[in-house]
Amino acid sequence: MVGRAQKAKAVLLRTLHDHGTLVLPNAWDAGSAVLIARAGATAIATTSGGVAWSAGLPDGQHMAGVNVEDSRARGGPLFDVATQAARVRAGRSAAALAGLSELLINVRTDVFLFSVGAAEHRLRDVLARSSAYAEAGADCLFVPGLTDLGTVTFLVKESPLPINVMAGPGTPTVAELASAGVRRVSVGTAISQAAYSIAYRAAAELLTEGTYTELEGALDFATINRMFIR
């Protein structure tokens, strides 16, 4: 059975979904989580890709949590609606048996991310999945790959579940998504990609040019070090 502290956190996470738009920067290790918290995040998401990379592994089906994906493998195929709904239902039952009925289940569908099926049928597929997952006990629907603001707005109005989108360069802003009624905004692997890109470029510059321009603009040592003082 879970303890009071875990139940309190589950309740708090639920309350953060009650109103407005919850913006969730994605951390990949303890250090990145500390920095994101210090930047002012109300809550922090994780990224399976970033966590895997930090352990020297590729992303893939090697982790589990309360974000229940409907992809069988990267790129598809997807679990059919009934099978995925059964998985959500099993997760809800397991949480209740563990004494954590407050557990928030964010169910993810990759219909748009992996361009599953004909383009004109994808929105209908997502809505069918949303209805089935809601009935199975899901709390919100994560639809990565959906970036068209008009489609997002329509989905928010028609879905029985609150909508979570994955944002990043080229997607609508947080303000635009909030105006559309999106309940959660996260960025997936984007922050960890940026961090790893800086590491790659700085190392390549050092080894090939012997210069350090890629290191300019970084937070200074003392500032970062203070963030870890408790």
C-alpha positions in Angstrom: 0.0 0.0 0.0 1.1 3.5 -0.6 1.9 6.1 2.1 0.4 9.4 2.9 3.1 11.4 1.1 2.5 9.6 -2.2 -1.3 10.0 -1.9 -0.8 13.7 -1.1 1.3 14.1 -4.3 -1.3 12.3 -6.4 -4.0 14.6 -5.1 -1.9 17.6 -5.7 -1.2 16.5 -9.3 -4.9 16.1 -9.9 -5.7 19.6 -8.5 -3.2 21.1 -11.0 -5.4 19.8 -13.8 -8.6 21.4 -12.5 -8.2 24.8 -14.0 -6.1 26.5 -16.7 -3.2 24.9 -18.6 -0.5 22.9 -16.8 2.9 23.5 -18.5 5.3 20.5 -17.9 8.9 20.9 -18.9 10.5 17.4 -19.3 13.4 16.4 -17.1 15.7 13.4 -17.8 17.7 13.1 -14.6 17.9 14.6 -11.1 20.1 17.5 -12.2 17.8 18.6 -15.0 14.8 18.3 -12.6 16.4 20.6 -10.1 17.1 23.2 -12.8 13.6 23.0 -14.2 12.1 23.4 -10.7 14.4 26.4 -10.0 13.1 27.9 -13.3 9.7 28.0 -11.7 7.9 24.8 -12.9 4.8 23.9 -11.0 5.3 20.3 -11.9 7.8 18.4 -14.0 7.3 15.7 -16.6 9.9 13.1 -17.4 11.0 12.0 -20.9 11.5 8.3 -21.6 14.0 9.2 -24.4 16.0 11.6 -22.2 16.1 9.1 -19.3 17.2 6.3 -21.7 19.9 8.5 -23.2 21.2 9.5 -19.8 21.7 5.7 -19.1 23.4 5.2 -22.4 20.5 3.4 -24.0 18.2 4.2 -27.0 14.6 5.2 -26.4 12.1 2.4 -26.8 9.8 0.1 -24.9 12.0 -0.2 -21.8 10.1 1.9 -19.1 6.6 2.2 -17.6 4.6 4.7 -15.6 1.3 6.5 -15.5 1.7 7.7 -19.1 0.1 4.7 -20.9 1.1 4.6 -24.6 -0.9 2.8 -27.3 2.1 2.2 -29.6 3.3 -1.4 -29.7 6.7 -0.1 -31.0 8.1 3.1 -32.3 6.3 4.0 -35.5 3.4 1.6 -34.8 1.4 -0.5 -35.0 -1.0 0.7 -32.3 -2.9 -1.4 -29.9 -6.5 -1.6 -31.1 -9.0 0.5 -29.1 -10.4 -2.4 -27.1 -7.0 -3.7 -26.1 -5.7 -0.3 -25.0 -8.9 0.4 -23.1 -8.4 -2.9 -21.2 -4.8 -1.9 -20.4 -6.0 1.5 -19.0 -8.7 -0.3 -17.0 -6.1 -2.7 -15.6 -4.0 0.2 -14.5 -6.9 1.9 -12.8 -7.7 -1.3 -11.0 -4.1 -1.9 -9.9 -3.9 1.7 -8.6 -7.1 1.2 -6.5 -5.8 -2.1 -5.1 -2.6 -0.4 -4.1 -4.6 2.2 -2.2 -3.8 5.0 -4.7 -7.1 5.5 -6.5 -6.1 9.2 -6.9 -3.4 8.1 -9.4 -3.7 10.2 -12.6 -3.6 8.1 -15.7 -2.5 10.1 -18.8 -3.2 7.9 -21.8 -1.2 8.6 -25.0 -2.3 7.9 -28.5 0.2 8.1 -31.4 -2.3 8.3 -34.2 -1.0 11.7 -35.3 2.7 11.2 -34.2 3.1 8.2 -36.5 0.5 9.2 -39.1 -1.5 6.1 -38.5 -4.2 5.5 -41.1 -5.6 7.9 -43.7 -5.2 11.5 -42.8 -8.9 12.2 -43.1 -9.7 9.5 -40.6 -7.1 10.3 -37.8 -9.2 12.8 -35.9 -12.2 10.4 -35.9 -9.9 7.6 -34.6 -8.5 9.8 -31.8 -12.0 10.8 -30.7 -13.1 7.1 -30.7 -10.0 6.3 -28.6 -10.7 9.2 -26.3 -14.2 7.9 -25.5 -13.1 4.4 -24.9 -10.2 5.4 -22.7 -12.4 7.8 -20.7 -14.8 4.9 -20.0 -11.9 2.7 -19.0 -10.8 5.2 -16.3 -8.2 7.5 -18.0 -7.9 11.0 -16.8 -6.5 12.8 -19.8 -5.4 12.2 -23.4 -1.9 12.9 -24.7 -1.8 13.4 -28.5 1.8 14.0 -29.6 2.2 15.0 -33.2 -0.9 17.1 -33.3 0.2 20.7 -34.0 -2.6 22.2 -36.1 -4.4 24.7 -33.8 -7.7 24.3 -35.5 -7.7 20.6 -35.1 -6.5 20.9 -31.5 -9.4 23.3 -30.8 -11.9 20.9 -32.3 -10.5 18.0 -30.4 -10.6 19.8 -27.1 -14.3 20.6 -27.7 -15.3 17.1 -28.7 -13.1 14.9 -26.5 -14.5 13.6 -23.2 -11.0 13.7 -21.8 -8.8 16.8 -21.2 -6.2 17.2 -23.9 -2.4 17.2 -23.5 -0.2 18.2 -26.5 3.5 18.0 -27.1 4.8 21.4 -28.1 8.1 22.7 -29.5 9.6 24.8 -32.3 7.0 25.4 -35.0 4.0 24.6 -32.9 1.4 27.0 -31.4 2.6 28.9 -28.3 1.5 28.0 -24.8 -0.9 31.0 -24.8 -2.5 29.8 -28.1 -2.9 26.3 -26.8 -4.3 27.5 -23.5 -6.8 29.7 -25.4 -7.8 26.5 -27.3 -8.6 24.8 -24.0 -5.6 22.5 -23.9 -5.1 21.3 -20.3 -1.5 20.1 -20.4 1.5 21.2 -22.5 4.8 19.2 -22.4 7.8 19.2 -24.7 8.9 15.5 -24.8 12.6 15.0 -25.5 13.1 18.6 -26.8 14.9 20.0 -23.8 17.2 17.0 -23.4 17.9 17.1 -27.2 18.9 20.7 -26.8 21.2 19.9 -23.9 22.8 16.9 -25.7 23.2 19.1 -28.9 25.2 21.7 -26.9 27.4 18.9 -25.5 28.0 17.5 -29.0 28.7 20.9 -30.6 31.0 22.1 -27.8 33.0 18.8 -27.8 33.3 18.9 -31.6 34.4 22.5 -31.6 37.0 21.8 -28.8 38.4 18.8 -30.7 38.4 20.2 -34.2 38.9 24.0 -33.7 40.4 24.2 -30.3 37.9 27.0 -29.5 35.1 27.4 -27.0 32.3 29.6 -28.5 29.6 26.9 -28.0 30.2 27.3 -24.3 29.3 31.0 -24.3 26.0 32.0 -22.6 26.0 29.1 -20.2 25.0 29.6 -16.6 28.1 30.1 -14.5 29.4 27.5 -12.1 28.3 29.2 -8.9 24.8 29.8 -10.1 24.3 26.2 -11.0 26.0 24.9 -7.9 23.7 27.1 -5.6 20.7 25.4 -7.2 21.7 22.1 -5.6 22.1 23.5 -2.1 19.2 22.4 0.2 
